[in-house]
Amino acid sequence: MKERLTRLKTVRKLIKNYRIESQEELLGYLQKEGFEVTQATLSRDLKLLKVGKVSDGHAGYVYTLPDEDERRESEQIYIQDFLRGYVSIDYNSSTVVIKTFGGHADAVSNALDSLNMDEILGTVAGDNCIFACLREGVSGEDFMAALKQRIPELDDE
């Protein structure tokens, strides 16, 4: 997990400091920084960081990062989606079960995925229930502490 966080910081730094037009170019910079990643991993990293492409004013496009206000506003929308849709949260040593109002599981799961919590490997949503698989070494209590840090108004009881 540490390598991933370090890699994400490096991707942010590279996009801020260089005019990068393609994933291939970014992969080259990452290799120079000592990271060996696949294009698929880089794609997921870019999505996680909410990297976009904007016109360079000529004939091409370059990668750009969202500004802090955009990031906070987007996160607030996901938090509201989560709070509107969830009913209860329970967990064991490796799995979290989030019960939702009927038809809200997709929105709550999307919100949880968009919060980019390192504690979660992935989520699966049904109609009124979400299963979140926790990373090795992360307990349900760890997950709840991290979720409450992101969503202080969360009431899990």
Helices and strands as residue ranges (DSSP letters): H 2-17, H 23-32, H 39-48, E 52-55, E 61-64, H 68-85, E 86-91, E 95-100, H 105-114, E 120-125, E 129-134, H 140-150
